[in-house]
């Protein structure tokens, strides 16, 4: 929160503290209690996704310091105290309104948003090996089937992201070179998983892609396969060809006449 102003003798002067717009103690007129910051309230499952959404929303409102402890509570005789308390209660309201009723009830008497955040992380943020196993099993059994390329990719992406959140919660402090190597290995794993689940019509393009050195990024593979899918849709739609041919033929038969001078 930065350096605090010195304490004041009169507690009434705390009412006149006005934070700068860049301060985490600043509240916009649109910052009101009683609203949920996420589309779906958290209810036991999907904590990683919910946590990510909350961090994004609180960060956008410059209130992340109230859950990670960096916006420290000032002493009660400091002019910022009432404004800090107001913001803290606002974040508490946002948190509890983004939880299912039973989970919100379990943290109802917590004094700070930071305390609520810690409780939720301790309960639901620890690595659950059963959940990891379930995600990896879902990953192994995910195939394109009747899905188009974007839908199939999004199914995989959701599982990858959940696994990534669980991994980051217990990531060790390895050096940058090791992290870079690990990240590259995981990227290649995703590429292979993506390609393995494709339908048989993509056998040829898949073989060609795997022969590329160095191996393109996952996003590059996605774009290439999406373009291939679009091309297949065009070539397997005879109606579009006949309509196009009819249009060209009719266009060629149009005769233009110059207007005669008066």
RAURBEL-V944548 format. One record per backbone hydrogen bond with DSSP energy under -0.5 kcal/mol. CO is the residue of the C=O (numbers start at 1). NH is the residue of the N-H. E is the energy in kcal/mol with one decimal. If there is no record, write none. Layout:
co=CO nh=NH e=E
co=CO nh=NH e=E
This chain:
co=9 nh=11 e=-0.6
co=10 nh=13 e=-1.1
co=11 nh=14 e=-1.4
co=12 nh=15 e=-1.6
co=13 nh=16 e=-1.6
co=14 nh=17 e=-1.2
co=17 nh=19 e=-0.5
co=20 nh=23 e=-2.0
co=23 nh=26 e=-1.7
co=28 nh=31 e=-1.7
co=30 nh=32 e=-1.2
co=42 nh=100 e=-2.4
co=43 nh=45 e=-2.5
co=45 nh=43 e=-0.7
co=46 nh=50 e=-2.1
co=47 nh=51 e=-3.2
co=48 nh=52 e=-2.1
co=49 nh=53 e=-2.1
co=50 nh=54 e=-2.3
co=51 nh=55 e=-2.5
co=52 nh=56 e=-2.2
co=53 nh=57 e=-2.2
co=54 nh=58 e=-2.9
co=55 nh=59 e=-2.5
co=56 nh=60 e=-2.1
co=57 nh=61 e=-1.1
co=58 nh=63 e=-3.1
co=59 nh=62 e=-1.5
co=63 nh=66 e=-1.5
co=64 nh=67 e=-1.5
co=64 nh=68 e=-1.7
co=65 nh=69 e=-0.8
co=65 nh=71 e=-2.1
co=70 nh=72 e=-1.2
co=75 nh=78 e=-1.8
co=77 nh=8 e=-2.1
co=78 nh=81 e=-1.5
co=80 nh=84 e=-2.8
co=81 nh=85 e=-2.9
co=82 nh=86 e=-2.2
co=83 nh=87 e=-2.4
co=84 nh=88 e=-2.9
co=85 nh=89 e=-2.2
co=86 nh=90 e=-1.8
co=87 nh=91 e=-2.4
co=88 nh=92 e=-2.3
co=89 nh=93 e=-2.2
co=90 nh=94 e=-2.1
co=91 nh=95 e=-2.7
co=92 nh=96 e=-2.8
co=93 nh=97 e=-2.1
co=94 nh=37 e=-0.5
co=94 nh=98 e=-0.5
co=95 nh=98 e=-1.3
co=96 nh=99 e=-1.2
co=98 nh=42 e=-2.4
co=100 nh=104 e=-2.8
co=101 nh=105 e=-2.1
co=102 nh=106 e=-1.1
co=103 nh=107 e=-0.7
co=104 nh=107 e=-1.0
co=105 nh=108 e=-1.1
co=107 nh=110 e=-1.6
co=112 nh=116 e=-1.7
co=113 nh=117 e=-2.5
co=114 nh=118 e=-2.3
co=115 nh=119 e=-2.3
co=116 nh=120 e=-2.4
co=117 nh=121 e=-2.2
co=118 nh=122 e=-2.6
co=119 nh=123 e=-2.1
co=120 nh=124 e=-2.8
co=120 nh=125 e=-0.6
co=121 nh=125 e=-1.6
co=127 nh=129 e=-0.7
co=128 nh=132 e=-2.4
co=129 nh=133 e=-2.5
co=130 nh=134 e=-2.2
co=131 nh=135 e=-2.5
co=132 nh=136 e=-2.5
co=133 nh=137 e=-2.3
co=134 nh=138 e=-2.3
co=135 nh=139 e=-2.2
co=136 nh=140 e=-2.2
co=137 nh=141 e=-1.3
co=139 nh=142 e=-1.1
co=141 nh=143 e=-0.7
co=144 nh=147 e=-2.5
co=148 nh=152 e=-2.5
co=149 nh=153 e=-2.7
co=150 nh=154 e=-2.4
co=151 nh=155 e=-1.7
co=152 nh=156 e=-1.8
co=153 nh=157 e=-2.8
co=154 nh=158 e=-2.0
co=155 nh=159 e=-1.3
co=156 nh=160 e=-2.8
co=157 nh=161 e=-2.6
co=158 nh=162 e=-1.8
co=159 nh=163 e=-2.3
co=160 nh=164 e=-2.4
co=161 nh=165 e=-2.2
co=162 nh=166 e=-1.8
co=163 nh=167 e=-2.3
co=164 nh=168 e=-2.5
co=165 nh=169 e=-1.2
co=167 nh=170 e=-1.4
co=168 nh=171 e=-1.0
co=172 nh=174 e=-1.6
co=175 nh=179 e=-2.2
co=176 nh=180 e=-2.5
co=177 nh=181 e=-2.1
co=178 nh=182 e=-2.4
co=179 nh=183 e=-2.6
co=180 nh=184 e=-2.0
co=181 nh=185 e=-2.0
co=182 nh=186 e=-2.3
co=183 nh=187 e=-2.0
co=184 nh=188 e=-2.1
co=185 nh=189 e=-2.1
co=186 nh=190 e=-2.1
co=187 nh=191 e=-2.0
co=188 nh=192 e=-2.4
co=189 nh=193 e=-2.5
co=190 nh=194 e=-2.6
co=191 nh=195 e=-2.4
co=192 nh=196 e=-2.7
co=193 nh=197 e=-1.3
co=195 nh=198 e=-1.3
co=197 nh=144 e=-3.1
co=199 nh=202 e=-1.9
co=200 nh=203 e=-1.9
co=202 nh=206 e=-2.5
co=203 nh=207 e=-2.3
co=204 nh=208 e=-2.0
co=205 nh=209 e=-2.1
co=206 nh=210 e=-2.2
co=207 nh=211 e=-0.9
co=209 nh=212 e=-1.5
co=217 nh=221 e=-2.2
co=218 nh=222 e=-2.4
co=219 nh=223 e=-2.3
co=220 nh=224 e=-2.4
co=221 nh=225 e=-2.6
co=222 nh=226 e=-2.4
co=223 nh=227 e=-2.3
co=224 nh=228 e=-2.1
co=225 nh=229 e=-2.4
co=226 nh=230 e=-2.2
co=227 nh=231 e=-2.2
co=228 nh=232 e=-2.2
co=229 nh=233 e=-2.2
co=230 nh=234 e=-1.6
co=231 nh=235 e=-2.3
co=232 nh=236 e=-1.7
co=234 nh=237 e=-1.2
co=236 nh=238 e=-0.7
co=237 nh=240 e=-0.6
co=237 nh=241 e=-1.2
co=238 nh=242 e=-2.7
co=239 nh=243 e=-2.7
co=240 nh=244 e=-2.1
co=241 nh=245 e=-2.8
co=242 nh=246 e=-2.7
co=243 nh=247 e=-2.3
co=244 nh=248 e=-2.3
co=245 nh=249 e=-2.6
co=246 nh=250 e=-2.7
co=247 nh=251 e=-2.1
co=248 nh=252 e=-2.0
co=249 nh=253 e=-1.4
co=250 nh=254 e=-0.6
co=251 nh=254 e=-0.7
